[in-house]
């Protein structure tokens, strides 16, 4: 009877608003709280303004409204202790901290005063911000959740485990949490009109669940800056999963979709812009993916379908036609940033500070001086910019150039013996490129300073890069390797001299398209060439095994 009365009252309010609009009167401003009118229980709503009040209100049928503000779970007065409640507890974590777990509740509603003004956070890096376990008829909406600043996270944001009938809407879910929403062994779960951002691994992960919908959501900036993430959407052993009307932008992950052991996952009318995949757009294993409508623009995708997928898998369009690699290229384009789109602006540099300041897209940095010692930089180890940062290595910082397209670093005269780029730390690579495209280094020598000691860092390291050229360079030890390339595409090393490196000359892992030509190797402590999991590898014009030592 109470449910009927609530419904009748809500209907009457809607009709009165419509009547007011018909008379030309302005309707009252719709608040975020009013947007989710229907509750799952009959209890009166409870407005709370403190962490302790929020926890005390957790009960079957409770309709909890969080006032504007920030709620830090770690500030609870019973944090890590016996809660005294049958409906929530503190889970002990690997690092000795605790995570909130709400369990066995039916008809619970947790709503904020709007995602822009209500935030739920936790401090432990291993904790999910909010875990709901074996709950039914849940409503979550109108708040933001994530971890406090500082450090890498191993926990996600919201995790549902063994839950039934869950509605989530207008949420903001942010990193450093690894996954925005994780759904495990659940049935009938919906996520709408929400934003997931800056999570280090995935946006939405669905495992062993049924009837899951993700609609009209925005997912952005997923994947860590250094290594990227796994997949924007990760779906495993689940049925009737639908992803519709979502926008995915500026993510760096191995895949956009990873779908394993699913009869059918539907992706309809989604938009993908400015994303970068480290392997391919789609990884499928014993799974079917329906890809209907939508658009891909300005992405960097090495291939559409991963070579690592196995089993009887298919990508189908809305009419049921199978889409292979060629059909996807025809439909959506190659999506490769293998050719620069703008001319380069030349910047002549004579100091390390000038060199670092010049790092930018569509730029040719011209080395005029003889020696550039990176340890002399004014912001050595502490400064960072839009396209570079210092990696914290055991015995000193290493320079990492990241996310830049169409950059050349070369000498003014092309004489590699007259220009040297040096690094002092024994554990640092001299220069690392991460997540870059159209990169050229040419006409200079690079290595570690000539000091006593043994190096564990290499010279040039390319991670998750495409269209790389190292030409007419010298690379020397005590660096371990002259060139290291990992998860890259179209890498060419030409007319280079690599010498006195302690572990070898060139090592490539998971590189699609490698060309080594006219190079000289001497006084190395290991193999000249090492390939693992590579394809389309050519050495001086001859194709070689992508898993071999040369």
C-alpha positions in Angstrom: 0.0 0.0 0.0 2.8 2.4 0.9 4.5 1.7 -2.5 1.2 2.5 -4.3 0.8 5.8 -2.3 4.3 6.9 -3.2 3.8 6.1 -6.9 0.4 8.0 -6.9 1.9 11.0 -5.2 4.8 11.1 -7.7 2.4 10.8 -10.6 0.3 13.7 -9.3 3.4 15.9 -8.9 4.4 15.1 -12.6 0.9 16.0 -13.8 0.9 19.3 -11.9 4.3 20.2 -13.4 3.1 19.5 -16.9 0.0 21.6 -16.3 2.2 24.5 -15.1 4.3 24.2 -18.3 1.2 24.3 -20.4 0.2 27.6 -18.8 3.6 29.1 -19.7 4.8 29.1 -16.1 8.4 28.3 -15.3 8.8 24.8 -13.7 10.7 24.6 -10.4 14.4 23.8 -10.8 14.9 20.0 -10.8 17.4 19.0 -8.2 19.7 16.0 -8.5 17.9 14.4 -5.6 14.5 14.7 -7.3 15.8 13.0 -10.4 15.7 9.6 -8.8 12.3 9.7 -7.1 11.3 6.1 -6.8 12.8 4.3 -3.8 13.0 0.6 -3.2 11.6 0.6 0.3 9.0 2.3 2.2 11.1 4.0 4.8 11.3 7.8 5.2 14.3 9.4 3.7 17.2 10.1 6.0 19.4 13.1 5.3 22.9 12.7 6.7 25.9 15.0 6.9 28.6 13.0 8.6 30.3 9.7 8.0 29.0 8.2 11.2 25.4 9.2 10.4 25.8 7.6 7.0 27.0 4.3 8.4 24.3 4.2 11.1 21.6 4.7 8.5 22.5 1.6 6.5 19.6 -0.8 6.8 17.0 -2.6 4.7 14.6 -0.2 3.1 16.7 2.9 4.1 16.6 5.9 1.7 19.9 7.7 2.5 20.5 11.2 1.1 24.0 12.6 1.6 24.2 16.3 2.1 26.7 18.2 0.0 30.3 17.6 1.2 33.1 15.1 1.3 32.8 11.9 3.2 36.0 10.1 4.0 35.4 6.5 5.1 38.7 6.5 6.9 37.3 9.1 9.3 34.5 6.8 10.7 34.7 6.6 14.5 34.5 2.8 14.3 36.9 2.5 11.3 38.5 -1.0 11.3 36.4 -2.1 14.4 33.4 -4.3 14.9 30.6 -2.2 13.3 27.9 -3.5 15.6 25.6 -3.7 12.5 24.5 -6.8 10.6 24.5 -4.8 7.4 28.1 -3.5 7.1 31.6 -4.4 8.2 35.2 -3.4 7.8 37.3 -5.8 5.6 40.9 -6.1 6.6 43.2 -5.3 3.7 46.7 -6.5 2.6 48.3 -3.3 3.8 46.6 -3.4 7.2 43.9 -0.8 6.4 40.2 -1.4 6.0 37.5 -1.3 3.3 33.8 -0.8 3.8 31.6 -3.7 2.8 27.8 -3.4 2.8 26.1 -6.8 2.8 22.7 -8.5 3.0 20.6 -5.4 2.5 17.4 -5.2 0.6 15.9 -2.0 -0.7 18.8 0.3 0.2 19.1 3.7 -1.6 22.2 5.9 -1.3 22.0 9.2 -3.1 23.9 12.4 -2.9 23.0 16.0 -3.6 24.7 15.9 -7.0 28.0 14.4 -8.2 29.5 17.8 -8.4 29.0 18.5 -4.7 28.9 15.2 -2.9 32.0 13.0 -2.7 32.7 9.7 -1.0 36.4 8.8 -0.7 38.7 6.4 1.0 42.4 6.5 1.7 43.7 2.9 1.6 45.2 2.1 -1.8 44.0 -1.6 -1.7 40.4 -0.7 -0.8 37.4 -0.5 -3.1 35.7 2.7 -2.1 32.3 1.0 -1.8 31.6 -2.8 -1.9 28.0 -4.1 -1.9 27.7 -7.8 -1.4 24.7 -10.1 -1.6 22.3 -7.1 -1.7 19.0 -6.7 -3.6 17.0 -3.7 -4.9 19.8 -1.2 -4.6 19.8 2.5 -5.8 23.1 4.5 -6.0 23.1 7.9 -7.5 24.1 11.6 -7.6 27.5 11.4 -5.9 31.2 11.1 -6.8 33.5 8.4 -5.4 37.2 7.7 -5.6 40.4 7.4 -3.6 42.2 10.3 -1.9 45.2 11.8 -3.7 48.6 10.2 -3.5 50.0 6.8 -4.6 49.0 4.1 -7.0 45.8 2.1 -6.2 45.1 -1.6 -6.3 41.5 -1.2 -5.3 38.6 -0.1 -7.5 35.7 2.3 -6.9 32.4 0.5 -6.8 32.2 -3.3 -6.6 29.0 -5.3 -6.7 29.2 -8.9 -5.7 26.2 -11.3 -5.8 23.7 -8.5 -6.0 20.3 -8.4 -7.7 18.4 -5.5 -9.2 20.9 -2.6 -8.9 20.3 0.9 -10.4 23.2 3.4 -10.6 22.8 6.8 -12.2 24.6 10.2 -12.4 27.7 8.9 -10.6 31.2 10.2 -10.9 33.8 7.5 -10.4 37.5 8.4 -10.5 40.9 6.9 -10.0 43.5 6.2 -8.8 41.0 3.3 -8.5 41.8 0.5 -10.8 38.2 -0.1 -12.1 35.3 2.3 -12.0 32.5 -0.3 -11.7 33.2 -4.0 -11.1 30.1 -6.4 -11.4 30.7 -9.9 -10.1 28.0 -12.7 -10.2 25.1 -10.1 -10.3 21.8 -10.0 -12.1 20.0 -7.0 -13.6 22.4 -4.1 -13.1 22.2 -0.8 -14.9 24.6 2.2 -15.0 23.4 5.3 -16.7 24.4 9.0 -17.2 27.6 8.6 -15.3 31.3 9.5 -15.7 34.2 7.2 -15.1 37.7 8.7 -15.3 41.4 8.3 -14.5 41.1 4.7 -13.4 44.3 2.8 -14.0 43.0 -0.5 -15.4 39.4 -0.5 -16.7 36.2 1.5 -16.8 33.6 -1.3 -16.4 34.4 -4.9 -15.6 31.6 -7.5 -15.7 32.2 -11.1 -14.5 29.8 -14.0 -14.5 26.7 -11.7 -14.5 23.4 -11.4 -16.4 21.4 -8.5 -17.8 23.9 -5.7 -17.4 23.4 -2.3 -19.2 25.8 0.6 -19.4 24.1 3.5 -21.2 24.8 7.2 -21.9 28.0 7.2 -19.8 31.3 9.1 -20.4 34.6 7.2 -19.9 37.8 9.2 -20.2 41.5 9.2 -19.3 41.6 5.5 -18.4 45.0 3.7 -18.1 48.1 4.8 -16.2 50.4 7.3 -17.8 53.3 5.0 -17.7 51.9 1.6 -18.7 48.3 2.1 -19.8 45.4 0.0 -18.6 43.7 -3.3 -19.6 40.4 -2.6 -21.3 37.8 0.1 -21.2 35.1 -2.6 -21.1 36.1 -6.0 -19.7 33.3 -8.6 -20.0 33.8 -12.2 -19.0 31.4 -15.3 -18.8 28.3 -13.0 -18.8 25.1 -12.8 -20.7 22.9 -10.0 -22.1 25.5 -7.2 -21.6 24.6 -4.0 -23.5 26.7 -0.9 -23.8 24.9 1.9 -25.6 25.3 5.6 -26.3 28.6 5.9 -24.4 31.5 8.3 -25.1 35.0 7.0 -24.7 37.8 9.5 -25.0 41.5 9.8 -24.3 42.0 6.4 -22.9 45.3 4.4 -23.0 44.5 0.7 -22.7 45.5 -2.6 -24.3 42.0 -3.0 -25.6 38.8 -1.0 -25.9 36.7 -4.2 -25.5 37.9 -7.4 -24.0 35.2 -10.1 -24.2 35.7 -13.7 -23.2 33.4 -16.6 -23.0 30.2 -14.6 -23.7 27.6 -15.7 -26.2 26.8 -12.1 -27.1 27.7 -8.6 -25.9 26.1 -5.6 -27.6 27.9 -2.3 -28.3 25.5 0.1 -30.0 25.8 3.8 -30.9 29.0 4.5 -28.9 31.6 7.2 -29.7 35.3 6.6 -29.5 37.7 9.6 -29.8 41.4 10.2 -29.1 42.0 6.7 -27.6 45.2 4.7 -27.9 45.2 0.9 -27.8 48.5 -0.9 -26.9 47.5 -4.1 -28.7 44.1 -3.9 -30.5 40.6 -2.5 -30.3 39.0 -5.9 -29.6 40.2 -8.9 -27.8 37.8 -11.9 -28.1 38.0 -15.4 -26.7 35.0 -17.7 -27.3 32.8 -14.7 -27.6 30.6 -12.7 -30.0 30.5 -8.9 -30.0 27.8 -6.9 -31.8 29.2 -3.6 -33.0 26.3 -1.6 -34.3 26.5 2.1 -35.3 28.7 4.5 -33.4 31.9 6.1 -34.6 35.7 6.0 -34.2 37.7 9.2 -34.7 41.3 10.3 -34.1 42.2 7.1 -32.3 45.6 5.3 -32.4 44.7 1.7 -33.0 47.4 -0.8 -34.2 44.8 -3.3 -35.3 41.1 -3.9 -34.8 41.2 -7.5 -33.7 43.9 -8.9 -31.4 46.0 -11.8 -32.7 46.0 -13.2 -29.1 42.3 -14.0 -29.1 41.3 -17.7 -29.6 38.2 -19.8 -29.9 35.1 -19.4 -32.1 34.7 -15.6 -31.9 33.0 -13.1 -34.1 32.4 -9.4 -34.4 29.0 -8.8 -36.0 27.4 -5.6 -37.3 23.8 -4.7 -36.6 22.6 -6.9 -39.5 24.5 -9.9 -38.3 27.3 -9.6 -40.9 30.7 -10.8 -39.7 33.3 -8.0 -39.5 36.9 -9.1 -39.9 40.0 -6.9 -39.9 39.5 -5.7 -43.5 35.8 -5.0 -43.0 36.5 -3.0 -39.9 39.2 -0.9 -41.7 36.7 -0.3 -44.5 34.0 0.7 -42.1 35.9 2.8 -39.6 39.3 3.5 -41.2 42.7 2.3 -40.2 42.8 4.6 -37.1 46.7 4.6 -37.2 48.7 7.6 -36.5 51.5 6.4 -38.7 51.9 9.6 -40.7 52.3 13.1 -39.2 49.6 15.5 -40.2 51.5 18.8 -39.7 55.0 20.2 -40.6 57.6 20.3 -37.8 58.8 23.6 -36.3 62.6 23.6 -35.9 63.9 24.7 -32.5 67.7 24.9 -32.0 68.9 24.2 -28.5 72.2 24.6 -26.8 71.4 23.6 -23.2 69.5 20.8 -21.6 66.9 23.2 -20.3 66.2 24.4 -23.8 66.0 20.9 -25.0 63.4 19.9 -22.4 61.4 23.1 -22.9 61.2 22.3 -26.6 59.5 18.9 -26.2 56.2 19.3 -28.0 54.2 17.8 -30.9 55.2 18.7 -34.5 58.7 19.8 -33.4 62.2 19.1 -34.6 64.7 19.7 -31.8 68.1 20.6 -33.3 71.2 19.8 -31.2 73.8 22.5 -31.8 76.2 21.8 -28.9 78.6 18.9 -28.2 77.3 17.5 -24.9 73.9 17.5 -23.2 74.1 16.1 -19.7 70.5 15.5 -18.5 71.5 15.7 -14.8 72.3 19.5 -15.3 68.6 20.3 -16.0 67.3 23.0 -13.7 64.2 20.9 -12.7 66.2 17.6 -12.7 64.1 14.9 -11.1 61.3 17.2 -9.9 60.0 19.2 -12.9 57.4 18.0 -15.4 55.5 19.3 -18.4 52.7 18.4 -20.7 54.9 16.0 -22.6 57.7 14.9 -20.2 58.3 13.9 -16.6 61.2 12.4 -14.6 60.9 8.7 -13.7 62.0 8.0 -10.1 64.7 5.4 -10.5 66.7 3.7 -7.7 69.8 5.9 -8.0 68.5 8.9 -9.9 65.8 10.2 -12.2 65.4 9.3 -15.9 63.7 11.5 -18.5 60.5 10.2 -20.0 58.9 11.8 -23.0 55.2 10.9 -23.1 52.2 11.3 -25.3 53.8 13.4 -28.1 53.2 13.0 -31.8 55.6 14.0 -34.6 58.8 14.8 -32.6 62.4 14.7 -34.0 65.6 15.0 -32.0 68.6 15.4 -34.3 71.9 17.1 -34.5 72.4 20.2 -36.7 75.1 18.6 -38.9 74.2 14.9 -38.8 77.6 13.9 -37.4 76.8 11.5 -34.5 80.4 11.6 -33.2 80.2 15.4 -32.4 77.0 15.4 -30.3 76.3 13.4 -27.2 73.2 13.0 -24.9 74.2 11.7 -21.5 72.6 10.4 -18.3 74.3 9.9 -14.9 72.1 7.4 -13.0 73.2 3.8 -13.6 69.6 2.5 -13.3 68.0 5.0 -15.6 67.5 4.7 -19.4 69.1 7.7 -21.1 65.9 8.6 -22.8 62.5 6.9 -22.7 59.6 7.5 -25.0 56.2 6.4 -23.7 52.9 6.4 -25.7 54.4 8.5 -28.5 53.9 8.4 -32.3 56.1 9.5 -35.2 59.3 9.7 -33.3 62.8 10.2 -34.8 66.2 10.3 -33.1 69.1 10.9 -35.5 72.6 12.1 -35.8 73.9 12.0 -32.3 75.3 9.6 -29.7 73.6 8.6 -26.4 74.8 6.8 -23.4 75.7 6.9 -19.7 78.5 9.1 -18.5 81.9 7.5 -18.5 82.2 6.7 -14.8 83.0 3.6 -12.9 80.1 1.3 -12.1 77.7 -1.1 -13.7 74.5 0.0 -15.4 71.1 -1.6 -15.3 69.5 1.0 -17.5 69.6 1.1 -21.3 70.1 3.9 -23.8 66.8 4.4 -25.8 63.6 2.8 -24.6 60.4 2.9 -26.5 57.2 1.9 -24.7 53.8 1.7 -26.5 55.0 3.8 -29.4 54.2 3.8 -33.1 56.2 4.9 -36.1 59.7 5.0 -34.5 62.9 5.7 -36.3 66.4 5.6 -34.8 68.8 6.5 -37.6 72.5 7.3 -37.7 72.9 7.2 -33.9 75.6 5.9 -31.6 74.5 4.0 -28.5 77.1 3.0 -25.9 77.4 1.4 -22.4 77.6 1.0 -19.6 74.0 0.9 -20.7 72.5 -2.6 -20.8 70.9 -2.3 -24.2 71.1 0.1 -27.0 67.4 0.0 -28.0 64.5 -1.5 -26.1 61.1 -1.5 -27.7 58.0 -2.8 -25.9 54.4 -3.0 -27.2 55.3 -0.9 -30.2 54.4 -0.8 -33.9 56.6 0.1 -36.9 60.0 0.5 -35.3 63.1 1.0 -37.5 66.7 1.1 -36.4 68.9 2.1 -39.3 72.6 2.8 -39.7 73.3 2.9 -36.0 76.4 1.8 -34.0 75.7 0.0 -30.8 78.7 -0.8 -28.6 79.9 -1.7 -25.1 76.4 -2.4 -23.8 76.4 -5.1 -21.1 73.3 -7.2 -22.1 73.1 -6.8 -25.9 72.2 -4.5 -28.7 68.5 -4.4 -29.5 65.7 -6.1 -27.7 62.0 -6.0 -28.8 58.9 -7.4 -27.2 55.5 -7.5 -28.8 56.5 -5.3 -31.7 54.4 -5.3 -34.8 56.6 -4.3 -37.7 60.4 -4.1 -36.9 63.1 -3.2 -39.4 66.8 -3.4 -38.5 69.2 -2.4 -41.3 72.9 -1.4 -41.8 73.7 -1.4 -38.1 77.1 -2.1 -36.5 77.4 -4.0 -33.2 80.6 -4.4 -31.2 81.9 -5.3 -27.7 78.4 -6.4 -26.4 77.8 -8.5 -23.4 74.9 -10.4 -25.0 73.0 -11.0 -28.3 73.0 -8.4 -30.9 69.2 -8.8 -31.6 66.5 -10.3 -29.4 62.8 -10.7 -30.4 59.9 -11.9 -28.2 56.3 -12.1 -29.5 57.1 -9.9 -32.5 55.6 -10.0 -36.1 56.8 -8.7 -39.5 60.5 -8.5 -38.4 63.1 -7.8 -41.1 66.9 -7.7 -40.6 68.8 -6.3 -43.5 66.0 -7.2 -45.9 65.4 -10.7 -44.7 62.4 -11.7 -42.6 63.3 -13.4 -39.4 61.4 -15.2 -36.6 59.7 -12.9 -34.2 60.8 -15.1 -31.3 64.5 -15.4 -31.9 68.0 -14.4 -31.0 70.4 -13.1 -33.6 
